[in-house]
Amino acid sequence: MDNKDNTNSEYMLEMIDVHKSFPGVKALQGVHLKVRKGEIHALIGENGAGKSTIMKCLMGIYQPDSGRIIIDGVEREKYTTAEALNFGVSMIHQELAPVLHRSIMENLWLGKQPKNKYGFIDHKKMEQMTKKYLDMVELDVSPRTLMSELTVAKMQMVEIARAISYDAKLIIMDEPTSALTNKEVAQLFTIMRRLKDEGKSIIYISHKLDEIYEICDKITVFRDGTYIDSRDIAGIDQNEMIRLMVGRELTEMFPKTEKIDGDILLEVKNLSSDKHFKNVSFTVSRNEIFGISGLVGSGRTELIETIFGIRKKSSGDVIINGKPIANKSSIEAIDNNMALLTEDRRFNGIFPMLDIKFNTSIANMKSYRNKFGLLNNAKRKSDCEDNIKTFGIKTPSVYQQIRNLSGGNQQKVLVARWLSTEPDIIFLDEPTRGIDVGAKAEIHRIIDKLAHEGKCIIMVSSELPEIMGMSDRIMIMHEGKLQGIVKNSEDVTQTLLMEYATGLREDALQN
């Protein structure tokens, strides 16, 4: 229903006094968002602040309980996602959901395939049009390539191409750079500036504050489902931005308590995995946080997955407490007191349709079985309630589906899951990807506490400030090869790590 028509408005979008509630949760409480034409507008806040909810209201996925939505000067009510696309609004979702066994062009034109004069899908035209949009995002692959053959980063670029293909006036980008390399981020920003010059508006949701300063014109801050403030990006510094988001000062983003030197617990000797990495050797001690850095594709994730038994090694040895182990599966790795927090919690971390109680106990289910094989559900519930308190997980109950939690709270559930197995060696692959600064600080405190308690922590991260802020030593990889291991100190800079990561430097092995 259209109640207002003012197409000469300076705003592409006005969302006024929007409310939205779910059972037991007030997700949005009278929030506001105004985006000008030709503006890149950041929407920021902690996980659970209401950013995704208001975007789903804008896209017609949710219907707000009350409030006004005005798109390009026309007020809209009770519309569907298909109608939102017709209004000129498209969205790049944070959680990618491609049809993996279909081609790029089929994914790009899903539901809007071009037809020939006989009413059949025009595959030749669809391929030509797909090539045009892939060229726009500088993705050099065949339109007929299956989505399952692409990396997560390339899937993200396809998603960006699809959003552009709608010729939208307003594009929502929800964490679009979470899986992109620095080069791909630069490509995306070039595309965004071009769209802005064409008069398009972009809502940019990101936890990476440096990106917001680089690409955005204005910010709006939400906190706990309420509107806090809107500012020009030039008029706010990073400390003030964080304070608005979390409602407090974050004085210790990277806590580092004094730890005693522990004995060597994990040794990796000349480990190789075909096509991924070769002859990697390092040791990690108890009480140590060992960071692994490198560009996307350097072999970081493949390395820890091989040690954990998910991938098959081609040669080399893994030794725990002086004893060689095989780890032919992840079950063996768990039996050897290892835990792995995976890179992508959505695809291979959480069980989205199941509750928190299940998600926290699944890795250690055998400990809840009695001699007859029956589960002690009362103990599972009690332990889950303890974890909710210990890790500060925001949820109405243990029976809440984990998919309904914010990214930061989902990550805390996964940490609780693995700690229930009482591991000595913990692998963390991008432990703070896609979560806000407040939740990051909490995860960092948990990591530091675990190391202080004698755990051996191996942490992979693409964020250099995180690697430098948390690690005792840092190993850098480049194209499947170990480039260097450096002891963290004031002399270690982002420039130095990038020199290793790009292959310009190879020395300083401090094993």
C-alpha positions in Angstrom: 0.0 0.0 0.0 1.4 3.4 -0.9 0.4 6.3 1.4 2.8 8.9 0.3 4.5 9.9 -2.9 7.3 12.4 -2.8 9.8 11.3 -5.4 11.7 14.5 -5.1 12.8 13.6 -1.6 16.6 13.9 -0.9 16.4 10.5 0.8 16.4 7.1 -0.9 15.2 5.6 2.4 13.4 6.8 5.5 12.6 4.3 8.2 10.7 6.1 11.0 9.8 4.8 14.5 10.0 1.1 13.5 9.1 -1.5 16.1 9.4 -5.3 15.8 9.0 -7.9 18.5 9.3 -11.7 18.7 8.1 -13.9 21.5 10.0 -12.7 24.6 12.2 -10.3 22.6 11.8 -6.6 21.6 14.1 -6.6 18.6 13.4 -3.0 17.5 12.1 -0.3 19.7 11.2 2.8 17.7 14.4 2.9 15.6 15.2 5.4 12.8 17.3 5.2 9.6 17.6 7.8 6.9 19.8 7.2 3.8 20.4 10.0 1.2 20.6 9.3 -2.6 24.2 8.7 -3.7 25.3 8.0 -0.1 27.2 5.0 1.4 25.7 4.8 4.9 27.1 2.5 7.6 24.7 0.8 10.0 26.7 -0.3 13.0 26.2 -1.8 16.4 27.0 -5.0 18.4 25.5 -8.3 17.4 21.9 -8.3 18.6 21.6 -4.5 18.2 18.8 -4.9 15.6 20.8 -4.3 12.4 19.7 -7.5 10.6 16.2 -7.3 11.9 15.6 -3.8 10.4 17.2 -4.9 7.1 14.8 -7.9 7.0 11.9 -5.4 7.6 13.2 -3.3 4.8 13.5 -6.3 2.4 10.0 -7.6 3.3 11.2 -10.7 5.0 9.7 -9.4 8.3 6.7 -7.2 8.7 7.3 -4.4 11.3 4.7 -4.2 14.1 4.6 -0.4 13.5 6.5 2.4 11.9 6.9 3.9 8.5 9.1 2.8 5.6 9.5 5.3 2.7 11.5 4.2 -0.3 12.5 6.8 -2.9 9.8 9.1 -1.6 7.0 6.5 -1.7 5.7 5.0 1.6 5.3 1.3 1.5 3.4 -1.1 3.7 3.1 -4.9 4.0 5.2 -5.8 1.0 7.0 -9.0 0.1 10.7 -9.5 -0.8 9.8 -9.7 -4.5 8.0 -6.4 -4.2 11.0 -4.9 -2.4 13.2 -5.9 -5.4 10.7 -4.2 -7.7 10.9 -1.0 -5.5 14.7 -1.0 -6.2 16.0 -2.6 -3.0 18.5 -5.5 -3.1 20.6 -7.2 -0.4 23.8 -9.1 -0.1 23.3 -11.3 2.9 26.0 -12.0 5.5 25.3 -15.8 5.5 25.7 -17.0 1.9 23.1 -19.6 0.7 24.1 -20.5 -2.9 22.6 -23.4 -4.8 25.9 -25.3 -4.8 25.2 -27.8 -7.5 24.0 -25.2 -10.0 26.1 -22.9 -12.1 26.9 -19.3 -11.4 24.5 -18.1 -14.1 21.7 -20.2 -12.7 22.3 -18.7 -9.2 22.6 -15.2 -10.6 19.3 -15.3 -12.4 17.3 -17.6 -10.1 13.7 -16.7 -10.3 14.2 -14.1 -13.1 15.7 -16.2 -15.9 15.5 -14.5 -19.3 13.0 -16.2 -21.7 12.9 -16.5 -25.5 9.9 -15.8 -27.6 8.6 -19.4 -27.0 8.7 -18.9 -23.2 11.7 -21.1 -22.7 14.8 -20.1 -20.7 17.3 -18.3 -23.0 20.5 -19.9 -21.8 22.7 -18.1 -24.3 21.4 -14.7 -23.3 21.7 -15.7 -19.6 25.3 -16.6 -20.1 26.1 -13.3 -21.9 24.4 -11.3 -19.2 26.1 -13.2 -16.4 29.5 -12.6 -18.1 28.7 -8.8 -18.1 28.1 -8.7 -14.3 31.0 -11.0 -13.5 33.3 -8.6 -15.5 31.9 -5.7 -13.4 33.1 -7.4 -10.2 36.3 -8.5 -12.0 35.6 -12.2 -11.4 37.3 -14.2 -14.2 35.4 -17.5 -14.3 33.0 -19.1 -16.7 29.3 -18.4 -16.0 28.8 -22.2 -16.3 31.1 -22.9 -13.4 29.3 -24.7 -10.5 29.0 -22.7 -7.3 30.5 -25.7 -5.4 33.8 -25.2 -7.3 34.2 -21.7 -6.0 35.9 -20.5 -2.9 33.8 -18.6 -0.3 35.4 -15.4 -1.5 34.4 -16.0 -5.1 30.9 -16.9 -3.9 30.7 -13.6 -2.2 31.7 -11.8 -5.4 28.9 -13.7 -7.3 26.5 -12.5 -4.6 27.6 -8.9 -5.2 27.2 -9.4 -8.9 23.6 -10.6 -8.3 22.7 -7.6 -6.2 24.0 -5.3 -9.0 22.1 -7.2 -11.6 18.8 -6.1 -10.1 19.7 -2.5 -11.1 18.7 -1.6 -7.6 18.6 2.0 -6.3 19.4 0.9 -2.8 21.8 -2.0 -2.1 22.2 -3.5 1.4 25.6 -5.0 2.0 25.7 -7.1 5.2 29.4 -8.0 6.1 30.3 -8.2 2.4 34.1 -8.4 3.0 34.2 -11.1 5.7 35.6 -13.7 3.3 37.5 -11.3 0.9 41.2 -10.8 0.4 42.6 -7.2 0.6 42.7 -7.1 -3.2 39.1 -8.2 -3.5 38.1 -5.6 -0.8 39.7 -3.0 -2.9 37.7 -4.2 -6.0 34.5 -4.1 -4.0 35.2 -0.5 -2.8 35.9 0.5 -6.4 32.5 -0.9 -7.4 30.8 0.8 -4.5 32.3 4.2 -5.4 31.1 3.7 -9.0 27.6 2.9 -7.8 27.6 5.9 -5.6 28.7 8.1 -8.5 25.7 6.7 -10.5 23.4 8.0 -7.7 22.8 4.6 -6.0 22.6 4.4 -2.3 24.3 1.7 -0.2 23.7 0.5 3.4 27.0 -1.0 4.6 26.9 -3.2 7.6 30.4 -4.2 9.0 32.3 -4.8 12.2 35.5 -3.6 10.5 35.8 0.0 11.6 38.7 0.7 9.3 36.6 -0.2 6.3 33.8 2.1 7.5 36.2 5.0 7.7 37.5 4.3 4.2 34.3 3.9 2.3 31.3 5.4 4.2 29.9 8.9 4.3 27.7 8.6 7.4 27.0 6.2 10.2 23.9 5.2 12.2 24.4 3.4 15.5 21.9 0.9 17.0 22.3 -0.6 20.5 20.0 -3.3 22.0 17.3 -2.7 19.4 17.3 1.1 19.9 18.4 4.1 17.9 21.5 5.8 19.4 22.8 8.4 16.9 23.6 9.3 13.3 26.9 11.1 12.5 28.9 12.2 9.5 31.9 9.8 9.4 34.3 12.8 9.3 33.0 14.0 12.6 33.5 11.0 14.8 36.7 9.2 16.0 37.0 5.4 16.5 36.9 5.5 20.3 33.6 7.5 20.2 32.2 5.1 17.7 32.9 2.1 19.9 31.5 3.9 22.9 28.2 4.6 21.1 28.0 0.9 20.0 28.7 -0.8 23.3 27.7 1.9 25.8 31.0 1.7 27.6 34.7 2.2 27.1 36.6 -0.8 25.8 39.9 -0.4 27.4 41.3 -3.9 26.8 40.6 -5.1 23.3 43.5 -7.5 23.5 44.0 -8.6 27.2 47.4 -10.2 27.9 47.9 -11.6 31.4 51.3 -12.6 32.5 51.8 -16.3 31.8 54.6 -18.7 32.9 56.4 -20.6 30.1 55.1 -24.1 29.7 56.5 -27.3 28.3 56.2 -28.0 24.6 52.9 -29.8 24.0 52.5 -29.9 20.3 55.2 -30.6 17.7 54.6 -30.6 13.9 57.5 -31.9 11.8 57.7 -31.5 8.0 53.9 -31.8 7.6 52.6 -31.8 4.0 49.2 -32.1 2.4 49.1 -32.4 -1.4 48.3 -29.2 -3.2 47.8 -27.2 0.1 51.1 -26.9 2.0 54.5 -28.5 2.2 57.1 -29.2 4.9 55.6 -27.1 7.7 57.3 -27.5 11.1 56.6 -25.7 14.4 56.2 -26.3 18.1 53.6 -24.9 20.6 53.9 -24.9 24.4 51.3 -24.9 27.2 50.3 -21.4 28.2 51.0 -20.1 24.7 48.9 -18.4 22.1 50.5 -19.3 18.7 49.2 -17.1 15.9 49.1 -18.3 12.3 48.9 -15.4 9.7 48.9 -15.2 5.9 46.8 -14.2 3.0 43.7 -16.2 2.0 44.9 -19.3 0.1 48.2 -19.5 2.0 47.2 -22.9 3.5 46.5 -21.8 7.1 43.1 -23.5 7.4 44.2 -26.6 5.5 47.2 -26.9 7.9 45.1 -27.0 11.1 42.4 -29.2 9.5 45.2 -31.7 8.5 46.6 -31.7 12.1 43.0 -32.3 13.3 42.4 -35.2 11.0 39.8 -33.6 8.7 42.2 -33.6 5.8 44.7 -36.4 4.9 48.4 -35.7 5.3 50.8 -36.8 2.5 53.9 -36.8 4.8 55.2 -35.5 8.1 54.5 -36.1 11.8 52.3 -34.7 14.5 53.6 -35.3 18.1 51.8 -34.6 21.4 53.8 -34.8 24.6 56.6 -36.6 22.7 54.2 -39.2 21.3 53.5 -39.4 17.5 49.8 -39.5 16.8 47.9 -40.4 13.6 44.6 -38.4 13.8 43.0 -40.1 10.9 39.7 -38.5 11.8 38.3 -35.7 13.9 37.1 -38.2 16.4 40.7 -39.4 16.9 41.7 -35.8 17.3 39.1 -35.2 20.1 40.3 -38.4 21.8 43.8 -36.9 21.7 42.5 -33.9 23.6 42.2 -31.5 20.7 39.4 -29.1 19.8 38.8 -27.1 16.6 36.6 -24.0 16.3 36.0 -23.9 12.5 36.3 -20.9 10.2 32.7 -20.9 9.1 30.3 -21.5 12.0 27.3 -21.6 9.7 28.5 -24.3 7.3 30.4 -26.6 9.6 30.0 -25.2 13.2 26.4 -24.8 14.4 23.4 -27.0 14.0 21.1 -24.1 13.2 17.7 -25.7 13.6 18.6 -27.3 17.0 18.7 -25.7 20.4 21.6 -24.4 22.5 21.5 -27.4 24.8 22.2 -29.7 21.8 24.9 -27.4 20.3 26.9 -27.2 23.5 26.8 -31.0 24.3 27.2 -32.6 20.8 31.0 -32.9 20.9 30.9 -34.6 24.3 27.7 -36.6 24.2 29.3 -39.8 25.4 29.9 -38.2 28.8 26.2 -37.8 29.3 25.3 -41.5 28.7 24.8 -43.9 31.5 25.8 -47.6 31.4 22.6 -48.4 29.5 23.4 -45.8 26.8 20.6 -43.4 27.8 21.3 -39.7 27.9 21.1 -37.7 31.1 19.2 -34.7 29.8 18.9 -33.1 33.2 22.7 -32.9 33.4 22.9 -31.6 29.8 20.5 -28.9 30.7 22.3 -28.0 33.9 25.7 -27.8 32.2 24.2 -25.7 29.4 22.8 -23.3 31.9 26.2 -23.1 33.6 27.8 -22.3 30.2 25.3 -19.6 29.5 26.3 -17.9 32.8 30.0 -18.5 32.4 30.3 -17.2 28.8 27.6 -14.5 29.1 25.5 -16.0 26.3 22.4 -13.9 25.7 19.4 -16.2 25.2 15.9 -16.6 26.7 16.6 -20.3 27.5 18.7 -23.4 26.7 15.9 -24.4 24.3 16.4 -21.4 22.0 17.4 -22.4 18.4 21.0 -21.4 18.0 20.2 -19.8 14.6 18.2 -17.1 16.5 21.3 -16.0 18.4 23.6 -13.2 17.3 26.9 -14.2 15.7 28.9 -13.4 18.8 26.6 -15.5 21.0 26.8 -18.4 18.5 30.5 -18.3 18.7 30.4 -18.4 22.5 28.2 -21.5 22.3 30.8 -23.2 20.1 33.6 -22.3 22.5 31.6 -23.8 25.3 31.0 -26.9 23.2 34.7 -27.6 22.7 35.7 -26.8 26.2 33.3 -29.4 27.5 35.6 -32.0 25.9 38.4 -30.7 28.2 41.0 -30.3 25.4 44.7 -29.5 26.0 45.2 -28.2 22.4 42.7 -25.7 20.9 42.6 -24.6 17.3 40.7 -21.4 16.6 40.1 -20.6 13.0 39.0 -16.9 12.6 37.5 -16.9 16.1 36.0 -13.4 15.8 34.9 -13.3 12.2 31.6 -11.5 11.8 31.2 -10.5 15.4 31.1 -7.0 16.9 33.8 -5.3 18.9 32.2 -6.0 22.3 31.9 -9.7 21.6 35.4 -9.7 20.2 36.8 -8.4 23.4 34.9 -11.1 25.4 36.2 -13.9 23.1 39.7 -12.5 23.4 39.4 -12.6 27.2 38.3 -16.2 27.0 41.3 -17.1 24.8 43.7 -15.4 27.1 42.2 -17.1 30.2 42.5 -20.5 28.5 46.2 -20.0 27.8 46.7 -18.8 31.3 45.2 -22.1 32.5 47.7 -24.1 30.6 46.0 -24.7 27.3 47.9 -24.7 24.1 46.1 -22.2 21.7 46.7 -22.1 17.9 44.8 -19.2 16.4 44.4 -18.4 12.7 43.2 -14.9 11.9 43.1 -12.7 8.8 43.0 -9.6 11.1 46.6 -8.5 11.7 45.7 -6.3 14.8 44.1 -9.4 16.4 47.1 -11.7 15.5 49.5 -9.0 16.9 47.4 -8.2 19.9 46.8 -11.8 21.1 49.8 -14.0 20.0 53.0 -14.8 21.9 54.6 -16.0 18.6 53.4 -15.6 15.0 53.9 -18.1 12.1 53.4 -16.6 8.7 52.5 -18.7 5.6 52.6 -17.9 1.9 51.3 -20.1 -0.9 51.5 -23.3 1.3 55.0 -22.6 2.6 56.1 -21.5 6.0 57.8 -18.1 5.6 58.8 -17.3 9.1 58.1 -17.6 12.8 58.6 -14.4 14.9 58.4 -13.8 18.6 55.8 -11.1 19.1 57.2 -7.7 20.3 57.0 -4.0 19.6 59.3 -4.6 16.6 56.6 -6.7 14.9 54.5 -4.5 12.6 51.7 -5.1 10.2 54.2 -4.2 7.4 56.6 -6.8 8.5 53.9 -9.5 8.6 52.7 -8.5 5.2 56.3 -8.8 3.8 56.3 -12.4 5.0 52.7 -13.1 3.8 53.4 -11.8 0.3 56.7 -13.8 0.0 59.0 -10.7 0.1 60.7 -12.0 3.3 61.7 -15.4 4.5 63.8 -15.7 7.6 63.6 -15.2 11.4 62.6 -18.8 12.2 62.3 -18.7 15.9 60.9 -22.2 16.7 
